[in-house]
Amino acid sequence: AAEAVPKLNDWLGHLRKVRAQFRAWPRGGPPEVAWAPGLFRPTAFFAQIRGHARVLVAALDAPDGVLVSGLELSGGAFDGDMMTLRDGAPQQVTLRVRGGDQDDGYDLPVYTAATRGELCATLRVRTTCPDDLALRGCALVV
């Protein structure tokens, strides 16, 4: 199926959000919540967070890390406060991500498009069913 062409109003709304996010950074530093679809290079954004470690999904109320919104999760769902990935319907999510090391969990792929063409990052998340999520193709899309 051919990709739908966005309507002009939708495209302009997206452009306004991108412009607002970019105008805010030089004035007051990075925003409290980074809107992932408005990032020019989401791959570079996640690489900067990662540094030399993995990118981990932390609890939303954790003191460190960066809040990232505008991500579409398919093939799973987050279990509220525990930030544990489980079975569930597709949903829009806001995550707190940070660099760090965690051996157990599932490497959740993050793609730049719904067609899953370019892998932009992997986020290490806690889960009770990593094999199940991998078989279902659980992933985030910017």
DSSP file (Angstrom, degrees, kcal/mol; ACC not computed):
  #  RESIDUE AA STRUCTURE BP1 BP2  ACC     N-H-->O    O-->H-N    N-H-->O    O-->H-N    TCO  KAPPA ALPHA  PHI   PSI    X-CA   Y-CA   Z-CA
    1    1 A A              0   0    0      0, 0.0     2,-0.1     0, 0.0     3,-0.1   0.000 360.0 360.0 360.0 140.4    0.0    0.0    0.0
    2    2 A A        -     0   0    0      1,-0.1     2,-0.1     3,-0.0     3,-0.0  -0.438 360.0-103.3 -73.3 146.3    1.2    3.5   -0.8
    3    3 A E        -     0   0    0     -2,-0.1     2,-0.2     1,-0.1    -1,-0.1  -0.459  39.7-109.9 -69.3 141.8    2.0    5.8    2.0
    4    4 A A        -     0   0    0     -2,-0.1    -1,-0.1     1,-0.1     3,-0.0  -0.498  26.6-122.6 -72.5 138.6   -0.6    8.5    2.6
    5    5 A V        -     0   0    0     -2,-0.2    -1,-0.1     1,-0.1    -3,-0.0  -0.706  33.2-115.4 -80.7 127.5    0.3   12.0    1.7
    6    6 A P        -     0   0    0      0, 0.0     2,-0.1     0, 0.0    -1,-0.1  -0.321  28.2-111.6 -66.1 146.8    0.0   14.2    4.8
    7    7 A K     >  -     0   0    0      1,-0.1     4,-2.5     4,-0.0     5,-0.2  -0.426  26.7-114.0 -72.7 153.4   -2.6   17.0    4.7
    8    8 A L  H  > S+     0   0    0      1,-0.2     4,-2.8     2,-0.2     5,-0.2   0.885 116.1  52.0 -58.2 -42.2   -1.3   20.5    4.6
    9    9 A N  H  > S+     0   0    0      2,-0.2     4,-2.2     1,-0.2    -1,-0.2   0.899 110.7  48.1 -62.7 -40.5   -2.7   21.3    8.1
   10   10 A D  H  > S+     0   0    0      2,-0.2     4,-2.2     1,-0.2    -2,-0.2   0.920 113.0  48.5 -64.4 -43.4   -1.1   18.3    9.6
   11   11 A W  H  X S+     0   0    0     -4,-2.5     4,-2.4     1,-0.2    -2,-0.2   0.907 112.0  48.3 -64.1 -43.1    2.2   19.1    8.0
   12   12 A L  H  X S+     0   0    0     -4,-2.8     4,-2.4     2,-0.2    -1,-0.2   0.884 109.8  52.7 -66.0 -38.1    2.1   22.7    9.1
   13   13 A G  H  X S+     0   0    0     -4,-2.2     4,-1.9    -5,-0.2    -2,-0.2   0.914 110.5  47.7 -61.8 -42.8    1.2   21.6   12.7
   14   14 A H  H  X S+     0   0    0     -4,-2.2     4,-2.3     1,-0.2    -2,-0.2   0.923 111.1  51.3 -62.2 -44.7    4.2   19.3   12.7
   15   15 A L  H  X S+     0   0    0     -4,-2.4     4,-2.5     1,-0.2    -2,-0.2   0.880 107.8  52.6 -61.8 -39.5    6.4   22.2   11.4
   16   16 A R  H  X S+     0   0    0     -4,-2.4     4,-2.4     2,-0.2    -1,-0.2   0.904 109.8  48.4 -63.3 -41.7    5.2   24.5   14.1
   17   17 A K  H  X S+     0   0    0     -4,-1.9     4,-2.2     2,-0.2    -2,-0.2   0.911 112.1  49.1 -65.3 -41.9    6.1   22.0   16.8
   18   18 A V  H  X S+     0   0    0     -4,-2.3     4,-2.4     2,-0.2     5,-0.2   0.935 112.3  48.4 -61.3 -46.7    9.5   21.4   15.3
   19   19 A R  H  X S+     0   0    0     -4,-2.5     4,-2.3     1,-0.2    -2,-0.2   0.906 111.1  50.1 -61.6 -43.6   10.2   25.2   15.1
   20   20 A A  H  X S+     0   0    0     -4,-2.4     4,-1.6     2,-0.2    -1,-0.2   0.903 111.3  48.8 -63.0 -41.6    9.0   25.7   18.7
   21   21 A Q  H  X S+     0   0    0     -4,-2.2     4,-1.2     1,-0.2    -2,-0.2   0.928 113.9  45.3 -65.0 -44.6   11.3   23.0   20.0
   22   22 A F  H  < S+     0   0    0     -4,-2.4    -2,-0.2     1,-0.2    -1,-0.2   0.842 111.8  51.9 -69.9 -32.9   14.4   24.3   18.1
   23   23 A R  H  X S+     0   0    0     -4,-2.3     4,-0.7    -5,-0.2    -1,-0.2   0.823 107.4  53.8 -71.7 -29.9   13.7   27.9   19.1
   24   24 A A  H  X S+     0   0    0     -4,-1.6     4,-2.4    -5,-0.2     5,-0.2   0.828  96.3  66.8 -74.8 -32.0   13.5   27.0   22.8
   25   25 A W  H  X S+     0   0    0     -4,-1.2     4,-2.1     1,-0.2    -1,-0.2   0.919 100.2  45.1 -61.5 -49.2   16.9   25.1   23.0
   26   26 A P  H  4 S+     0   0    0      0, 0.0    -1,-0.2     0, 0.0    -2,-0.1   0.829 116.9  48.0 -65.6 -27.7   19.3   28.1   22.4
   27   27 A R  H  < S+     0   0    0     -4,-0.7    -2,-0.2    -3,-0.2    -3,-0.1   0.911 134.2   4.4 -78.8 -44.1   17.3   30.2   24.9
   28   28 A G  H  < S-     0   0    0     -4,-2.4    -3,-0.2     1,-0.4    -1,-0.1   0.206 103.0-106.1-131.2  17.1   16.9   27.9   27.9
   29   29 A G  S  < S-     0   0    0     -4,-2.1    -1,-0.4    -5,-0.2    -2,-0.2  -0.294  74.4 -12.4  82.7-174.9   18.9   24.7   27.1
   30   30 A P  S    S-     0   0    0      0, 0.0     4,-0.1     0, 0.0    -9,-0.0  -0.221  83.1-102.2 -58.1 147.0   17.3   21.4   26.1
   31   31 A P        -     0   0    0      0, 0.0     3,-0.2     0, 0.0    36,-0.2  -0.246  23.7-115.8 -67.7 160.0   13.6   21.2   26.7
   32   32 A E  S    S+     0   0    0      1,-0.2    35,-0.8    -3,-0.1     2,-0.4   0.869 109.2  29.1 -62.2 -36.1   12.2   19.3   29.7
   33   33 A V  E    S-a   67   0A   0     33,-0.1     2,-0.5    35,-0.0    -1,-0.2  -0.989  81.5-144.4-127.5 121.3   10.6   16.9   27.3
   34   34 A A  E     -a   68   0A   0     33,-3.0    35,-2.8    -2,-0.4     2,-0.9  -0.740  12.3-140.3 -85.4 127.5   12.2   16.2   23.9
   35   35 A W  E >   -a   69   0A   0     -2,-0.5     3,-1.6    33,-0.2     4,-0.3  -0.785  13.0-157.4 -89.8 104.4    9.6   15.6   21.2
   36   36 A A  G >  S+     0   0    0     33,-2.4     3,-1.8    -2,-0.9    -1,-0.2   0.835  86.0  57.0 -56.9 -42.9   11.2   12.8   19.1
   37   37 A P  G 3  S+     0   0    0      0, 0.0    -1,-0.3     0, 0.0    33,-0.1   0.733 104.5  56.5 -63.8 -17.3    9.3   13.3   15.8
   38   38 A G  G <  S+     0   0    0     -3,-1.6     2,-0.3   -21,-0.1    -2,-0.2   0.443  81.9 106.3 -92.1  -0.1   10.7   16.9   15.8
   39   39 A L    <   -     0   0    0     -3,-1.8   -21,-0.0    -4,-0.3    -3,-0.0  -0.642  63.0-148.1 -81.5 134.5   14.3   15.9   16.0
   40   40 A F  S    S+     0   0    0     -2,-0.3    -1,-0.1     1,-0.3     3,-0.1   0.912  94.8  17.8 -67.3 -42.1   16.3   16.3   12.8
   41   41 A R    >>  +     0   0    0      1,-0.1     4,-1.6    -3,-0.1     3,-0.5  -0.756  65.5 175.6-130.6  84.8   18.6   13.3   13.6
   42   42 A P  H 3> S+     0   0    0      0, 0.0     4,-2.3     0, 0.0     5,-0.2   0.814  81.1  63.3 -60.2 -28.5   17.0   11.1   16.3
   43   43 A T  H 3> S+     0   0    0      1,-0.2     4,-2.0     2,-0.2     5,-0.1   0.924 104.4  45.5 -60.9 -44.6   19.9    8.7   15.8
   44   44 A A  H <> S+     0   0    0     -3,-0.5     4,-2.1     2,-0.2    -1,-0.2   0.865 109.8  56.0 -66.8 -36.4   22.4   11.3   17.0
   45   45 A F  H  X S+     0   0    0     -4,-1.6     4,-1.5     1,-0.2    -2,-0.2   0.943 111.5  41.6 -60.5 -49.7   20.1   12.3   19.9
   46   46 A F  H  X S+     0   0    0     -4,-2.3     4,-2.3     1,-0.2    -1,-0.2   0.847 111.9  56.0 -69.5 -33.5   20.0    8.7   21.3
   47   47 A A  H  X S+     0   0    0     -4,-2.0     4,-2.2    -5,-0.2    -1,-0.2   0.883 105.3  52.7 -64.2 -37.9   23.8    8.2   20.6
   48   48 A Q  H  < S+     0   0    0     -4,-2.1    -1,-0.2     1,-0.2    -2,-0.2   0.887 111.0  46.4 -65.2 -39.1   24.5   11.3   22.7
   49   49 A I  H  < S+     0   0    0     -4,-1.5    50,-0.2     1,-0.2    -2,-0.2   0.909 111.8  52.3 -66.8 -41.8   22.5    9.8   25.6
   50   50 A R  H >< S+     0   0    0     -4,-2.3     3,-2.3     1,-0.2     2,-0.4   0.913  73.2 165.6 -64.5 -45.4   24.1    6.5   25.3
   51   51 A G  T 3< S-     0   0    0     -4,-2.2    -1,-0.2     1,-0.3    -2,-0.1  -0.513  78.8 -26.2  62.7-118.7   27.8    7.6   25.4
   52   52 A H  T 3  S+     0   0    0     -2,-0.4    -1,-0.3     2,-0.1     2,-0.2   0.268 131.1  62.1-110.0   9.9   29.7    4.4   26.0
   53   53 A A  S <  S-     0   0    0     -3,-2.3    48,-0.2     1,-0.1     2,-0.1  -0.506  92.9 -76.1-119.8-171.7   26.9    2.5   27.7
   54   54 A R  E     -B  100   0A   0     46,-1.9    46,-1.7    -2,-0.2     2,-0.6  -0.461  41.3-114.4 -81.7 160.5   23.4    1.3   26.8
   55   55 A V  E     -Bc  99 123A   0     67,-0.6    69,-3.3    44,-0.2     2,-0.3  -0.894  40.0-164.4 -95.0 122.2   20.4    3.5   26.6
   56   56 A L  E     -Bc  98 124A   0     42,-3.6    42,-1.9    -2,-0.6     2,-0.6  -0.782  21.5-126.8-109.2 149.6   18.0    2.4   29.4
   57   57 A V  E     -B   97   0A   0     67,-2.0    40,-0.2    -2,-0.3    69,-0.2  -0.866  36.4-170.3 -91.4 123.0   14.4    3.1   30.0
   58   58 A A  E     -B   96   0A   0     38,-3.1    38,-0.7    -2,-0.6    25,-0.0  -0.626  33.0 -78.0-109.4 168.0   14.0    4.5   33.5
   59   59 A A    >   -     0   0    0     -2,-0.2     3,-2.0     1,-0.1    -1,-0.1  -0.363  43.4-118.7 -62.1 145.6   11.0    5.2   35.7
   60   60 A L  T 3  S+     0   0    0      1,-0.3    -1,-0.1    21,-0.1    37,-0.1   0.792 113.7  50.1 -60.3 -29.2    9.2    8.5   34.7
   61   61 A D  T 3  S+     0   0    0     20,-0.2    -1,-0.3    35,-0.1    -2,-0.1   0.300  81.2 127.2 -94.0  11.2    9.9   10.0   38.2
   62   62 A A    <   -     0   0    0     -3,-2.0    -4,-0.1     1,-0.1     0, 0.0  -0.371  63.2-131.3 -65.6 146.5   13.6    9.1   38.1
   63   63 A P  S    S+     0   0    0      0, 0.0     2,-0.3     0, 0.0    -1,-0.1   0.732  84.7  52.7 -75.0 -20.9   15.9   12.1   38.8
   64   64 A D  S    S+     0   0    0      2,-0.1     2,-0.2    32,-0.0    -2,-0.1  -0.739  81.6  47.9-114.8 163.6   18.2   11.5   35.9
   65   65 A G  S    S-     0   0    0     -2,-0.3     2,-0.4    31,-0.1    33,-0.2  -0.465  77.7 -75.9 104.8-178.0   17.7   11.0   32.2
   66   66 A V  E     - D   0  97A   0     31,-2.9    31,-2.8    -2,-0.2     2,-0.4  -0.976  32.2-128.9-125.6 132.7   15.8   12.7   29.5
   67   67 A L  E     -aD  33  96A   0    -35,-0.8   -33,-3.0    -2,-0.4     2,-0.4  -0.688  25.9-168.9 -79.6 131.5   12.0   12.6   28.8
   68   68 A V  E     -aD  34  95A   0     27,-3.4    27,-2.5    -2,-0.4     3,-0.2  -0.988   5.8-176.8-124.9 124.1   11.2   11.7   25.2
   69   69 A S  E     +a   35   0A   0    -35,-2.8   -33,-2.4    -2,-0.4    25,-0.2  -0.641  53.1  55.1-113.2 172.4    7.7   12.0   23.9
   70   70 A G  E     +     0   0A   0      1,-0.3     2,-0.4    23,-0.2    -1,-0.1   0.687  68.3 140.4  81.8  19.3    6.0   11.2   20.5
   71   71 A L  E     - D   0  93A   0     22,-1.5    22,-3.0    -3,-0.2     2,-0.6  -0.790  42.7-146.0 -97.0 138.6    7.1    7.6   20.3
   72   72 A E  E     -ED 141  92A   0     69,-2.5    69,-1.9    -2,-0.4     2,-0.5  -0.918  11.7-157.1-105.7 119.1    4.7    4.9   19.0
   73   73 A L  E     -ED 140  91A   0     18,-3.3    18,-2.0    -2,-0.6     2,-0.4  -0.840  13.2-178.9 -98.2 126.6    5.1    1.5   20.7
   74   74 A S  E     +E  139   0A   0     65,-2.6    65,-2.1    -2,-0.5    15,-0.1  -0.958  61.3  24.8-124.6 146.7    3.8   -1.5   18.7
   75   75 A G  S    S+     0   0    0     -2,-0.4     2,-0.3    63,-0.2    63,-0.3   0.541 120.9  27.2  84.2   7.7    3.8   -5.2   19.8
   76   76 A G        -     0   0    0     11,-0.2     2,-0.3    63,-0.1    11,-0.2  -0.974  66.1-131.9-175.9 179.8    3.8   -4.5   23.5
   77   77 A A  E     -H   86   0B   0      9,-2.6     9,-2.9    -2,-0.3     2,-0.4  -0.983  24.0-112.3-148.2 154.4    2.8   -2.0   26.3
   78   78 A F  E     -H   85   0B   0     -2,-0.3     2,-1.5     7,-0.2     7,-0.2  -0.749  24.9-129.7 -91.9 139.7    4.5   -0.5   29.3
   79   79 A D    >>  -     0   0    0      5,-2.5     3,-1.4    -2,-0.4     4,-0.6  -0.612  40.8-112.4 -89.7  75.7    3.3   -1.5   32.7
   80   80 A G  G >4 S+     0   0    0     -2,-1.5     3,-1.2     1,-0.2    -1,-0.1   0.054  90.3   5.8  41.7-123.9    2.7    2.0   34.3
   81   81 A D  G 34 S+     0   0    0      1,-0.3    -1,-0.2     2,-0.1   -20,-0.2   0.754 126.5  59.8 -65.7 -28.1    5.0    2.9   37.2
   82   82 A M  G <4 S-     0   0    0     -3,-1.4    -1,-0.3     2,-0.1    -2,-0.2   0.683  91.8-144.1 -76.4 -16.6    7.2   -0.1   36.9
   83   83 A M    <<  +     0   0    0     -3,-1.2    43,-0.6    -4,-0.6     2,-0.5   0.882  46.1 150.8  51.3  42.3    8.2    0.7   33.3
   84   84 A T  E     - i   0 126B   0     -5,-0.4    -5,-2.5    41,-0.1     2,-0.3  -0.895  46.5-125.4-104.6 132.3    8.2   -3.0   32.5
   85   85 A L  E     +Hi  78 127B   0     41,-3.0    43,-0.7    -2,-0.5    44,-0.4  -0.596  42.4 156.2 -79.5 134.9    7.4   -4.0   28.9
   86   86 A R  E     -H   77   0B   0     -9,-2.9    -9,-2.6    -2,-0.3     2,-0.1  -0.819  48.1 -58.7-143.7-179.3    4.6   -6.5   28.6
   87   87 A D  S    S+     0   0    0     -2,-0.2     2,-0.3   -11,-0.2   -11,-0.2  -0.378  74.3 119.1 -62.5 142.6    2.0   -7.8   26.2
   88   88 A G        -     0   0    0    -13,-0.1   -13,-0.2    -2,-0.1     3,-0.1  -0.967  58.1 -69.2 172.1 174.8   -0.4   -5.1   24.9
   89   89 A A        -     0   0    0     -2,-0.3   -16,-0.1     1,-0.1   -13,-0.1  -0.426  63.8 -80.8 -82.2 157.3   -1.9   -3.0   22.2
   90   90 A P        +     0   0    0      0, 0.0     2,-0.3     0, 0.0   -16,-0.2  -0.243  60.1 169.9 -56.1 145.1   -0.1   -0.2   20.3
   91   91 A Q  E     - D   0  73A   0    -18,-2.0   -18,-3.3   -15,-0.1     2,-0.4  -0.994  39.8-107.5-156.2 155.5    0.2    3.1   22.2
   92   92 A Q  E     - D   0  72A   0     -2,-0.3     2,-0.3   -20,-0.2   -20,-0.2  -0.719  46.3-168.7 -80.8 136.3    1.8    6.5   22.2
   93   93 A V  E     - D   0  71A   0    -22,-3.0   -22,-1.5    -2,-0.4     2,-0.4  -0.942  26.8-154.9-132.1 152.7    4.4    6.6   24.9
   94   94 A T  E     -     0   0A   0     -2,-0.3     2,-0.3   -25,-0.2   -25,-0.2  -0.999  27.9-174.2-118.8 126.2    6.6    9.1   26.8
   95   95 A L  E     - D   0  68A   0    -27,-2.5   -27,-3.4    -2,-0.4     2,-0.6  -0.880  26.9-135.2-122.6 150.7    9.8    7.6   28.2
   96   96 A R  E     -BD  58  67A   0    -38,-0.7   -38,-3.1    -2,-0.3     2,-0.3  -0.940  33.0-172.8 -99.5 122.6   12.6    8.7   30.4
   97   97 A V  E     +BD  57  66A   0    -31,-2.8   -31,-2.9    -2,-0.6     2,-0.3  -0.880  10.7 164.0-118.2 149.6   15.9    7.4   28.9
   98   98 A R  E     -B   56   0A   0    -42,-1.9   -42,-3.6    -2,-0.3     2,-0.2  -0.975  38.6 -98.0-154.4 161.6   19.4    7.5   30.3
   99   99 A G  E     +B   55   0A   0     -2,-0.3     2,-0.3   -50,-0.2   -44,-0.2  -0.510  63.6 107.0 -79.0 154.8   22.8    6.0   29.7
  100  100 A G  E     -B   54   0A   0    -46,-1.7   -46,-1.9   -50,-0.2     2,-0.4  -0.955  62.0 -80.5 162.1-177.0   23.8    3.0   32.0
  101  101 A D        +     0   0    0     -2,-0.3     2,-0.3   -48,-0.2   -48,-0.0  -0.961  39.5 157.9-120.2 135.0   24.4   -0.7   32.2
  102  102 A Q        -     0   0    0     -2,-0.4    -2,-0.0     1,-0.1    23,-0.0  -0.876  18.8-167.0-154.3 118.2   21.7   -3.3   32.7
  103  103 A D        +     0   0    0     -2,-0.3     2,-0.2    21,-0.0    -1,-0.1   0.875  69.1  63.5 -79.4 -38.2   22.4   -6.9   31.7
  104  104 A D  S    S+     0   0    0     20,-0.1     2,-0.3     2,-0.0     0, 0.0  -0.595  79.1  54.2 -91.3 150.9   18.8   -8.3   31.9
  105  105 A G  S    S-     0   0    0     -2,-0.2     2,-0.4    21,-0.1    21,-0.2  -0.871  81.5 -59.8 132.6-163.7   16.0   -7.2   29.7
  106  106 A Y  E     -F  125   0A   0     19,-2.4    19,-2.3    -2,-0.3     2,-1.2  -0.976  35.1-128.8-125.9 133.1   15.0   -6.7   26.1
  107  107 A D  E     -F  124   0A   0     -2,-0.4    17,-0.2    17,-0.2    -2,-0.0  -0.715  29.4-155.8 -83.4  97.2   16.8   -4.5   23.5
  108  108 A L  E     -F  123   0A   0     15,-3.0    15,-2.6    -2,-1.2    31,-0.1  -0.641  12.1-133.3 -78.4 115.5   13.8   -2.6   22.2
  109  109 A P  E     -F  122   0A   0      0, 0.0    31,-2.9     0, 0.0     2,-0.5  -0.421  12.5-153.9 -72.1 145.8   14.5   -1.3   18.7
  110  110 A V  E     -Fg 121 140A   0     11,-2.9    10,-3.1    29,-0.2    11,-1.4  -0.985  13.7-168.3-119.9 120.2   13.7    2.3   17.8
  111  111 A Y  E     -Fg 119 141A   0     29,-2.9    31,-2.8    -2,-0.5     8,-0.2  -0.764  26.1-137.1-109.4 154.5   13.0    3.1   14.1
  112  112 A T  S    S+     0   0    0      6,-1.9     2,-0.3    -2,-0.3     7,-0.1   0.608  88.7  28.1 -84.6 -11.7   12.8    6.4   12.3
  113  113 A A  S >  S-     0   0    0      5,-0.3     3,-2.2    29,-0.1     4,-0.1  -0.985  80.6-113.9-147.4 155.9    9.7    5.3   10.3
  114  114 A A  T 3  S+     0   0    0     -2,-0.3    -1,-0.1     1,-0.3    -2,-0.0   0.733 114.4  65.8 -62.1 -22.4    6.8    2.9   10.6
  115  115 A T  T 3  S-     0   0    0      1,-0.0    -1,-0.3     3,-0.0    -3,-0.0   0.549 106.9-129.8 -76.2  -5.6    8.3    0.9    7.7
  116  116 A R    <   +     0   0    0     -3,-2.2    -2,-0.1     2,-0.1     3,-0.1   0.865  59.7 142.3  60.5  40.9   11.2    0.1   10.0
  117  117 A G        +     0   0    0      1,-0.2     2,-0.6    -4,-0.1    -3,-0.0   0.973  60.0  36.7 -75.1 -57.7   13.8    1.1    7.5
  118  118 A E  S    S-     0   0    0     -5,-0.0    -6,-1.9     2,-0.0     2,-0.6  -0.874  72.6-144.4-106.6 120.4   16.5    2.9    9.6
  119  119 A L  E     + F   0 111A   0     -2,-0.6    -8,-0.2    -8,-0.2     3,-0.1  -0.705  20.7 178.4 -77.7 120.7   17.3    1.5   13.0
  120  120 A C  E     -     0   0A   0    -10,-3.1     2,-0.3    -2,-0.6    -9,-0.2   0.762  56.5 -29.6 -99.4 -27.5   18.0    4.6   15.1
  121  121 A A  E     - F   0 110A   0    -11,-1.4   -11,-2.9   -75,-0.1     2,-0.4  -0.975  48.5-124.7-170.6 169.7   18.7    3.1   18.6
  122  122 A T  E     - F   0 109A   0     -2,-0.3   -67,-0.6   -13,-0.2     2,-0.5  -0.997  20.4-154.5-127.7 139.7   17.9    0.3   20.9
  123  123 A L  E     -cF  55 108A   0    -15,-2.6   -15,-3.0    -2,-0.4     2,-0.6  -0.950  15.1-132.2-113.9 128.5   16.6    0.9   24.4
  124  124 A R  E     +cF  56 107A   0    -69,-3.3   -67,-2.0    -2,-0.5     2,-0.3  -0.705  34.8 177.7 -81.5 120.6   17.2   -1.7   27.2
  125  125 A V  E     - F   0 106A   0    -19,-2.3   -19,-2.4    -2,-0.6     2,-0.2  -0.912  31.4-112.1-125.1 150.7   13.9   -2.3   29.0
  126  126 A R  E     +i   84   0B   0    -43,-0.6   -41,-3.0    -2,-0.3     2,-0.3  -0.576  47.0 157.9 -76.5 142.6   12.9   -4.6   31.8
  127  127 A T  E     -i   85   0B   0     -2,-0.2   -41,-0.1   -43,-0.2   -22,-0.1  -0.986  45.5-144.0-159.3 159.3   10.5   -7.4   30.8
  128  128 A T  S    S+     0   0    0    -43,-0.7   -42,-0.1    -2,-0.3    -1,-0.1   0.467 100.7  41.1-101.5  -5.5    9.3  -10.8   31.9
  129  129 A C     >  +     0   0    0    -44,-0.4     4,-2.0     1,-0.1     5,-0.2  -0.415  59.4 155.3-140.9  63.0    8.9  -12.1   28.3
  130  130 A P  H  > S+     0   0    0      0, 0.0     4,-2.0     0, 0.0     5,-0.2   0.875  78.7  50.1 -62.1 -38.6   11.8  -11.0   26.1
  131  131 A D  H  > S+     0   0    0      1,-0.2     4,-2.1     2,-0.2     5,-0.2   0.902 109.5  51.5 -66.4 -39.7   11.5  -13.9   23.6
  132  132 A D  H  > S+     0   0    0      1,-0.2     4,-1.6     2,-0.2    -1,-0.2   0.910 110.3  48.6 -61.3 -44.5    7.8  -13.3   23.2
  133  133 A L  H  X>S+     0   0    0     -4,-2.0     5,-2.5     1,-0.2     4,-0.7   0.876 110.1  51.7 -66.1 -37.9    8.4   -9.6   22.4
  134  134 A A  H ><5S+     0   0    0     -4,-2.0     3,-0.6     1,-0.2    -1,-0.2   0.901 108.3  51.1 -65.6 -40.9   11.1  -10.4   19.9
  135  135 A L  H 3<5S+     0   0    0     -4,-2.1    -1,-0.2     1,-0.2    -2,-0.2   0.848 110.8  48.9 -65.6 -34.0    8.8  -12.8   18.1
  136  136 A R  H 3<5S-     0   0    0     -4,-1.6    -1,-0.2    -5,-0.2    -2,-0.2   0.581 113.7-118.4 -81.6  -9.7    6.0  -10.2   17.9
  137  137 A G  T <<5 -     0   0    0     -4,-0.7    -3,-0.2    -3,-0.6   -63,-0.1   0.863  37.6-167.0  76.4  35.4    8.4   -7.6   16.6
  138  138 A C      < +     0   0    0     -5,-2.5     2,-0.3   -63,-0.3   -63,-0.2  -0.365  23.9 146.9 -58.9 127.2    7.9   -5.2   19.5
  139  139 A A  E     -E   74   0A   0    -65,-2.1   -65,-2.6   -31,-0.1     2,-0.4  -0.983  44.7-120.2-158.2 162.9    9.5   -1.8   18.6
  140  140 A L  E     -Eg  73 110A   0    -31,-2.9   -29,-2.9    -2,-0.3     2,-0.4  -0.864  21.3-157.7-106.8 146.0    9.3    1.9   18.9
  141  141 A V  E      Eg  72 111A   0    -69,-1.9   -69,-2.5    -2,-0.4   -29,-0.2  -0.993 360.0 360.0-125.2 131.1    8.8    4.3   16.0
  142  142 A V              0   0    0    -31,-2.8   -30,-0.1    -2,-0.4    -1,-0.1   0.464 360.0 360.0 -75.4 360.0    9.8    8.0   16.1
